Amino acid sequence: MSRYRPPRQRGSRYITPEGERALREELRQLWKVERPQVTQTVHEAAKNGDRSENGDYIYGKKRLREIDSRVRFLSKRLDELTVVDEFPSDRERVFFGAWVSVEDEDGNESHYRIVGPDEFDVSSGKLSMDSPLAKALLGKRVDDEISVTTPTGEKLYYITAIQYGHSPR
């Protein structure tokens, strides 16, 4: 079995100012806090002798590889991202950074913010602009009906509100 993985399709290069701050904080945390701690643990474990059966050493080296990989990714990704810190002139339509309230056919209402792929978190209402629902929402207005293909079939949504700035909740 090969370890080769085909390259992933790059997500959109847009990010909110909050998302950029979070990625920069993650990078700082990994590089300035976690990596020195793990390096010290590996150094201490290496002094204990036989490294082949030393769990602290083996786990520490594995964790260092994970940290270094994530640091490389974050450094490259932050260089290529475009921070969108201004709202569009037409605030009646859905664009990047908008908070959108949608209602499904059953009357269930959901609130989402359209964000970049590096900061999405559906549980906190942040929807990646590359997702099918967000792609269907982009450019639409209040009272527009959108249709999204899901694994369970076609779903209809109605846009009930669009807001820029802070969460409508």
GROMACS elastic network, one bead per residue, 0.5 to 0.9 nm:
[ bonds ]
;  ai    aj funct       b0    kb
    1     4     6  0.88646   500
    2     5     6  0.83217   500
    5     8     6  0.83389   500
    7    10     6  0.86020   500
    8    11     6  0.87863   500
   10    13     6  0.82458   500
   11    14     6  0.87449   500
   11   116     6  0.79004   500
   11   117     6  0.58988   500
   11   118     6  0.79258   500
   11   129     6  0.89807   500
   11   130     6  0.69933   500
   12    15     6  0.85208   500
   12    81     6  0.84632   500
   12   116     6  0.65066   500
   12   117     6  0.65426   500
   12   118     6  0.87057   500
   12   129     6  0.76611   500
   12   130     6  0.69842   500
   13    77     6  0.85409   500
   13    80     6  0.67782   500
   13    82     6  0.58589   500
   13    83     6  0.85037   500
   13   116     6  0.71237   500
   13   117     6  0.81103   500
   13   118     6  0.87441   500
   14    81     6  0.57892   500
   14    83     6  0.59646   500
   14    84     6  0.65431   500
   14    96     6  0.83505   500
   14   115     6  0.77330   500
   14   116     6  0.53210   500
   14   117     6  0.80112   500
   14   118     6  0.86781   500
   14   129     6  0.89320   500
   15    18     6  0.81080   500
   15    19     6  0.59657   500
   15    20     6  0.63870   500
   15    81     6  0.66728   500
   15    82     6  0.61918   500
   15    83     6  0.50289   500
   15    84     6  0.60762   500
   15    85     6  0.87328   500
   15    96     6  0.88133   500
   15    97     6  0.86076   500
   15   115     6  0.63918   500
   15   117     6  0.78578   500
   15   118     6  0.73129   500
   15   119     6  0.74458   500
   16    19     6  0.50811   500
   16    20     6  0.63147   500
   16    21     6  0.87055   500
   16    82     6  0.85201   500
   16    83     6  0.56107   500
   16    84     6  0.54363   500
   16    85     6  0.64523   500
   16    96     6  0.86289   500
   16    97     6  0.68845   500
   16   115     6  0.66290   500
   16   116     6  0.71498   500
   16   119     6  0.83585   500
   17    20     6  0.51371   500
   17    21     6  0.62421   500
   17    22     6  0.86900   500
   17    83     6  0.59516   500
   17    84     6  0.68151   500
   17    85     6  0.61081   500
   18    21     6  0.51489   500
   18    22     6  0.62586   500
   18    23     6  0.87863   500
   18   119     6  0.88834   500
   19    22     6  0.50784   500
   19    23     6  0.62837   500
   19    24     6  0.86323   500
   19    83     6  0.87495   500
   19   115     6  0.83444   500
   19   116     6  0.81019   500
   19   118     6  0.75093   500
   19   119     6  0.55989   500
   19   120     6  0.89085   500
   20    23     6  0.51618   500
   20    24     6  0.61208   500
   20    25     6  0.84979   500
   20    78     6  0.75935   500
   20    81     6  0.84972   500
   20    83     6  0.72057   500
   20   118     6  0.88751   500
   20   119     6  0.84357   500
   21    24     6  0.51083   500
   21    25     6  0.60285   500
   21    26     6  0.85547   500
   22    25     6  0.50599   500
   22    26     6  0.61384   500
   22    27     6  0.86229   500
   22   119     6  0.83691   500
   23    26     6  0.50226   500
   23    27     6  0.61828   500
   23    28     6  0.86172   500
   23    74     6  0.71397   500
   23    78     6  0.77686   500
   23   118     6  0.83305   500
   23   119     6  0.83622   500
   24    27     6  0.50384   500
   24    28     6  0.61532   500
   24    29     6  0.85523   500
   24    74     6  0.80114   500
   24    75     6  0.87896   500
   24    78     6  0.78730   500
   25    28     6  0.50055   500
   25    29     6  0.60060   500
   25    30     6  0.85322   500
   26    29     6  0.50540   500
   26    30     6  0.61234   500
   26    31     6  0.85378   500
   26    71     6  0.88611   500
   26    74     6  0.85380   500
   27    30     6  0.52402   500
   27    31     6  0.60532   500
   27    32     6  0.82827   500
   27    70     6  0.81488   500
   27    71     6  0.61017   500
   27    74     6  0.65560   500
   27    75     6  0.76822   500
   28    31     6  0.52329   500
   28    32     6  0.55703   500
   28    33     6  0.74503   500
   29    32     6  0.55566   500
   29    33     6  0.51658   500
   29    34     6  0.63396   500
   29    35     6  0.84522   500
   30    33     6  0.57975   500
   30    35     6  0.58297   500
   30    36     6  0.87547   500
   30    67     6  0.65127   500
   30    68     6  0.85785   500
   30    70     6  0.83818   500
   30    71     6  0.71117   500
   31    34     6  0.64184   500
   31    35     6  0.54487   500
   31    36     6  0.74563   500
   31    67     6  0.79272   500
   31    68     6  0.84095   500
   31    71     6  0.71461   500
   32    35     6  0.65227   500
   32    36     6  0.66169   500
   32    37     6  0.89813   500
   33    36     6  0.59011   500
   33    37     6  0.65164   500
   33    38     6  0.89576   500
   34    37     6  0.52188   500
   34    38     6  0.61622   500
   34    39     6  0.85060   500
   34    67     6  0.81357   500
   35    38     6  0.52010   500
   35    39     6  0.59595   500
   35    40     6  0.85364   500
   35    63     6  0.87035   500
   35    64     6  0.67300   500
   35    67     6  0.68729   500
   35    68     6  0.83092   500
   36    39     6  0.50249   500
   36    40     6  0.61468   500
   36    41     6  0.86669   500
   37    40     6  0.52007   500
   37    41     6  0.63170   500
   37    42     6  0.87715   500
   38    42     6  0.61610   500
   38    43     6  0.84956   500
   38    60     6  0.59440   500
   38    61     6  0.82054   500
   38    63     6  0.74397   500
   38    64     6  0.67936   500
   39    42     6  0.51484   500
   39    43     6  0.60874   500
   39    44     6  0.86607   500
   39    60     6  0.74092   500
   39    61     6  0.82680   500
   39    64     6  0.73507   500
   40    44     6  0.61998   500
   40    45     6  0.85534   500
   41    44     6  0.52040   500
   41    45     6  0.60989   500
   41    46     6  0.85575   500
   41    56     6  0.71004   500
   41    57     6  0.75009   500
   41    60     6  0.68310   500
   42    46     6  0.59856   500
   42    47     6  0.87237   500
   42    56     6  0.66586   500
   42    57     6  0.50461   500
   42    58     6  0.81772   500
   42    59     6  0.85317   500
   42    60     6  0.54565   500
   42    61     6  0.67634   500
   43    46     6  0.51827   500
   43    47     6  0.66265   500
   43    57     6  0.79684   500
   44    47     6  0.53618   500
   44    48     6  0.70589   500
   44    56     6  0.88262   500
   44    57     6  0.83369   500
   45    48     6  0.53945   500
   45    49     6  0.78246   500
   45    51     6  0.77899   500
   45    54     6  0.71187   500
   45    55     6  0.84376   500
   45    56     6  0.59401   500
   45    57     6  0.52091   500
   45    58     6  0.89722   500
   45    60     6  0.87155   500
   46    49     6  0.61594   500
   46    50     6  0.78482   500
   46    51     6  0.64366   500
   46    54     6  0.82889   500
   46    56     6  0.87327   500
   46    57     6  0.62999   500
   47    50     6  0.87924   500
   47    51     6  0.89545   500
   48    51     6  0.77519   500
   48    54     6  0.81713   500
   49    54     6  0.83512   500
   50    53     6  0.63671   500
   50    54     6  0.66235   500
   51    55     6  0.81207   500
   51    56     6  0.89569   500
   51    57     6  0.64122   500
   51    58     6  0.73397   500
   52    55     6  0.82578   500
   52    57     6  0.84042   500
   52    58     6  0.75236   500
   53    57     6  0.84747   500
   53    58     6  0.79158   500
   54    57     6  0.54091   500
   54    58     6  0.62466   500
   54    59     6  0.85757   500
   55    58     6  0.51181   500
   55    59     6  0.58043   500
   55    60     6  0.80192   500
   56    59     6  0.53446   500
   56    60     6  0.56629   500
   56    61     6  0.84027   500
   57    60     6  0.50613   500
   57    61     6  0.60795   500
   57    62     6  0.85648   500
   58    61     6  0.53562   500
   58    62     6  0.63087   500
   58    63     6  0.86850   500
   59    62     6  0.50642   500
   59    63     6  0.60771   500
   59    64     6  0.85738   500
   60    63     6  0.50225   500
   60    64     6  0.60952   500
   60    65     6  0.86863   500
   61    64     6  0.50403   500
   61    65     6  0.63700   500
   61    66     6  0.87677   500
   62    65     6  0.52291   500
   62    66     6  0.64137   500
   62    67     6  0.87829   500
   63    67     6  0.61226   500
   63    68     6  0.85328   500
   64    67     6  0.50620   500
   64    68     6  0.60251   500
   64    69     6  0.84465   500
   65    68     6  0.51399   500
   65    69     6  0.60429   500
   65    70     6  0.86061   500
   66    69     6  0.51522   500
   66    70     6  0.62211   500
   66    71     6  0.85820   500
   67    70     6  0.51910   500
   67    71     6  0.60382   500
   67    72     6  0.85847   500
   68    71     6  0.50403   500
   68    72     6  0.61283   500
   68    73     6  0.85787   500
   69    72     6  0.52215   500
   69    73     6  0.62546   500
   69    74     6  0.86979   500
   70    73     6  0.50135   500
   70    74     6  0.60451   500
   70    75     6  0.84730   500
   71    74     6  0.51585   500
   71    75     6  0.60076   500
   71    76     6  0.85764   500
   72    75     6  0.52474   500
   72    76     6  0.62598   500
   72    77     6  0.84931   500
   73    76     6  0.53713   500
   73    77     6  0.59510   500
   73    78     6  0.84834   500
   74    77     6  0.50207   500
   74    78     6  0.58557   500
   74    79     6  0.84837   500
   75    78     6  0.54247   500
   75    79     6  0.64684   500
   76    79     6  0.53135   500
   76    80     6  0.67046   500
   77    80     6  0.53399   500
   77    81     6  0.62631   500
   78    81     6  0.53321   500
   78    82     6  0.84939   500
   79    82     6  0.85679   500
   84    87     6  0.79463   500
   84    96     6  0.80464   500
   84    97     6  0.79150   500
   85    97     6  0.87373   500
   86    97     6  0.89993   500
   87    90     6  0.85078   500
   87    91     6  0.77053   500
   87    95     6  0.85255   500
   87    96     6  0.83580   500
   87    97     6  0.75273   500
   87    98     6  0.83879   500
   87   164     6  0.69934   500
   87   165     6  0.81576   500
   88    91     6  0.61498   500
   88    93     6  0.89254   500
   88    95     6  0.73187   500
   88    96     6  0.85723   500
   88   164     6  0.89437   500
   89    92     6  0.89208   500
   90    93     6  0.62652   500
   90    94     6  0.88163   500
   90    95     6  0.89465   500
   91    94     6  0.73470   500
   91    95     6  0.82004   500
   91    98     6  0.86023   500
   91   162     6  0.77413   500
   91   163     6  0.75039   500
   91   164     6  0.72982   500
   92   140     6  0.84189   500
   92   141     6  0.60065   500
   92   142     6  0.73547   500
   92   162     6  0.69440   500
   92   163     6  0.84053   500
   93    98     6  0.87517   500
   93   138     6  0.76495   500
   93   139     6  0.54315   500
   93   140     6  0.53360   500
   93   142     6  0.74944   500
   93   162     6  0.72409   500
   94    97     6  0.84409   500
   94    98     6  0.60627   500
   94    99     6  0.82018   500
   94   100     6  0.73447   500
   94   114     6  0.85069   500
   94   137     6  0.64336   500
   94   138     6  0.50145   500
   94   140     6  0.55072   500
   94   141     6  0.64525   500
   94   142     6  0.87328   500
   94   162     6  0.67023   500
   94   163     6  0.85968   500
   95    98     6  0.57951   500
   95   114     6  0.74317   500
   95   137     6  0.82995   500
   95   138     6  0.54976   500
   95   139     6  0.61462   500
   95   140     6  0.84647   500
   96    99     6  0.89885   500
   96   113     6  0.82157   500
   96   114     6  0.54022   500
   96   115     6  0.62225   500
   96   116     6  0.80749   500
   96   129     6  0.72069   500
   96   138     6  0.76740   500
   97   113     6  0.61477   500
   97   114     6  0.50909   500
   97   115     6  0.56722   500
   97   116     6  0.86284   500
   97   164     6  0.67942   500
   97   165     6  0.79049   500
   98   112     6  0.81231   500
   98   113     6  0.54926   500
   98   114     6  0.56602   500
   98   115     6  0.81658   500
   98   162     6  0.65850   500
   98   163     6  0.57798   500
   98   165     6  0.74059   500
   99   111     6  0.68106   500
   99   112     6  0.55344   500
   99   114     6  0.66435   500
   99   125     6  0.89412   500
   99   126     6  0.88926   500
   99   161     6  0.80279   500
   99   162     6  0.57338   500
   99   163     6  0.50495   500
   99   164     6  0.59626   500
   99   165     6  0.77580   500
   99   166     6  0.79910   500
   99   167     6  0.65442   500
   99   168     6  0.71280   500
  100   110     6  0.82344   500
  100   111     6  0.56245   500
  100   112     6  0.52756   500
  100   113     6  0.61252   500
  100   114     6  0.77591   500
  100   137     6  0.84259   500
  100   159     6  0.70933   500
  100   160     6  0.76576   500
  100   161     6  0.57577   500
  100   163     6  0.65191   500
  100   164     6  0.87876   500
  100   168     6  0.87333   500
  101   109     6  0.67996   500
  101   110     6  0.56549   500
  101   112     6  0.64604   500
  101   113     6  0.88457   500
  101   158     6  0.84586   500
  101   159     6  0.59501   500
  101   160     6  0.53964   500
  101   162     6  0.64739   500
  101   163     6  0.86151   500
  101   168     6  0.86530   500
  102   108     6  0.82518   500
  102   109     6  0.55981   500
  102   110     6  0.54119   500
  102   111     6  0.64042   500
  102   112     6  0.81260   500
  102   157     6  0.60623   500
  102   158     6  0.53834   500
  102   160     6  0.54664   500
  102   161     6  0.72206   500
  103   106     6  0.78254   500
  103   107     6  0.56700   500
  103   108     6  0.54255   500
  103   110     6  0.63769   500
  103   111     6  0.89167   500
  103   156     6  0.85311   500
  103   157     6  0.54596   500
  103   158     6  0.51664   500
  103   159     6  0.64977   500
  103   160     6  0.67412   500
  104   107     6  0.54151   500
  104   108     6  0.55196   500
  104   109     6  0.66019   500
  104   110     6  0.83248   500
  104   155     6  0.74935   500
  104   156     6  0.59575   500
  104   158     6  0.63925   500
  105   108     6  0.74751   500
  105   155     6  0.77225   500
  105   156     6  0.61189   500
  105   157     6  0.65445   500
  105   158     6  0.81076   500
  106   109     6  0.89269   500
  109   160     6  0.86302   500
  110   125     6  0.82179   500
  111   125     6  0.61862   500
  111   126     6  0.87400   500
  111   161     6  0.89496   500
  111   167     6  0.87133   500
  111   168     6  0.80533   500
  111   169     6  0.82784   500
  112   122     6  0.79252   500
  112   124     6  0.83116   500
  112   126     6  0.55460   500
  112   127     6  0.59948   500
  112   134     6  0.89141   500
  112   167     6  0.88898   500
  113   120     6  0.88875   500
  113   125     6  0.60716   500
  113   127     6  0.57760   500
  113   128     6  0.83518   500
  113   134     6  0.89893   500
  113   167     6  0.80294   500
  114   120     6  0.83417   500
  114   125     6  0.87715   500
  114   126     6  0.62233   500
  114   127     6  0.51058   500
  114   128     6  0.59606   500
  114   129     6  0.55844   500
  114   134     6  0.65381   500
  114   137     6  0.89577   500
  114   138     6  0.86161   500
  115   118     6  0.81965   500
  115   119     6  0.65848   500
  115   120     6  0.62602   500
  115   126     6  0.62276   500
  115   127     6  0.58857   500
  115   128     6  0.51457   500
  115   129     6  0.56906   500
  115   130     6  0.89272   500
  116   119     6  0.57545   500
  116   120     6  0.65140   500
  116   126     6  0.88610   500
  116   127     6  0.79288   500
  116   128     6  0.52680   500
  116   129     6  0.57093   500
  116   130     6  0.76400   500
  117   120     6  0.56022   500
  117   127     6  0.81042   500
  117   129     6  0.66083   500
  117   130     6  0.66587   500
  117   131     6  0.85379   500
  118   128     6  0.79621   500
  119   126     6  0.74389   500
  119   127     6  0.84654   500
  119   128     6  0.74441   500
  120   124     6  0.85556   500
  120   125     6  0.81512   500
  120   127     6  0.52517   500
  120   128     6  0.50830   500
  120   129     6  0.85933   500
  121   124     6  0.56017   500
  121   125     6  0.63841   500
  121   127     6  0.64623   500
  121   128     6  0.79774   500
  122   126     6  0.51303   500
  122   127     6  0.57306   500
  122   128     6  0.84334   500
  123   126     6  0.74511   500
  124   127     6  0.88796   500
  127   130     6  0.84235   500
  127   131     6  0.71311   500
  127   133     6  0.81885   500
  127   134     6  0.66585   500
  128   131     6  0.53991   500
  128   132     6  0.88828   500
  128   133     6  0.87922   500
  128   134     6  0.66524   500
  128   135     6  0.88862   500
  129   132     6  0.81594   500
  129   133     6  0.82811   500
  129   134     6  0.50931   500
  129   135     6  0.61775   500
  129   138     6  0.82090   500
  130   133     6  0.84667   500
  130   134     6  0.66223   500
  130   135     6  0.62923   500
  131   134     6  0.53414   500
  131   135     6  0.61133   500
  131   136     6  0.86224   500
  132   135     6  0.51368   500
  132   136     6  0.61980   500
  132   137     6  0.86891   500
  132   148     6  0.66916   500
  132   149     6  0.77159   500
  132   150     6  0.85379   500
  133   136     6  0.51345   500
  133   137     6  0.62444   500
  133   138     6  0.88437   500
  133   146     6  0.86461   500
  133   147     6  0.84080   500
  133   148     6  0.61131   500
  133   149     6  0.85915   500
  134   138     6  0.61407   500
  135   138     6  0.54433   500
  135   139     6  0.87724   500
  136   139     6  0.82189   500
  136   140     6  0.79978   500
  136   146     6  0.63803   500
  136   147     6  0.72603   500
  136   148     6  0.69120   500
  137   140     6  0.56277   500
  137   141     6  0.84455   500
  137   146     6  0.70510   500
  137   159     6  0.82259   500
  138   141     6  0.88344   500
  140   143     6  0.87516   500
  140   144     6  0.63324   500
  140   145     6  0.85571   500
  140   146     6  0.84774   500
  140   159     6  0.81108   500
  141   144     6  0.55953   500
  141   145     6  0.89797   500
  141   159     6  0.69934   500
  141   160     6  0.87975   500
  141   161     6  0.84114   500
  141   162     6  0.77147   500
  142   145     6  0.87447   500
  142   158     6  0.78466   500
  142   159     6  0.50145   500
  142   160     6  0.54682   500
  142   161     6  0.57260   500
  142   162     6  0.67395   500
  143   158     6  0.59181   500
  143   159     6  0.51234   500
  143   160     6  0.58562   500
  143   161     6  0.81422   500
  144   157     6  0.83992   500
  144   158     6  0.57993   500
  144   159     6  0.56744   500
  144   160     6  0.83094   500
  145   156     6  0.68688   500
  145   157     6  0.57370   500
  145   159     6  0.66419   500
  146   155     6  0.83130   500
  146   156     6  0.57396   500
  146   157     6  0.52885   500
  146   158     6  0.63595   500
  146   159     6  0.79913   500
  147   154     6  0.66342   500
  147   155     6  0.56423   500
  147   157     6  0.63680   500
  147   158     6  0.89529   500
  148   153     6  0.83902   500
  148   154     6  0.57214   500
  148   155     6  0.53025   500
  148   156     6  0.64965   500
  148   157     6  0.79582   500
  149   152     6  0.80214   500
  149   153     6  0.57667   500
  149   155     6  0.63116   500
  149   156     6  0.89553   500
  150   153     6  0.50470   500
  150   154     6  0.58892   500
  150   155     6  0.69139   500
  151   154     6  0.82666   500
  152   155     6  0.84997   500
  159   162     6  0.77126   500
  162   168     6  0.89880   500
  163   166     6  0.79984   500
  163   167     6  0.79499   500
  163   168     6  0.70665   500
  164   167     6  0.80913   500
  164   168     6  0.88344   500
  165   168     6  0.86107   500
  166   169     6  0.85705   500
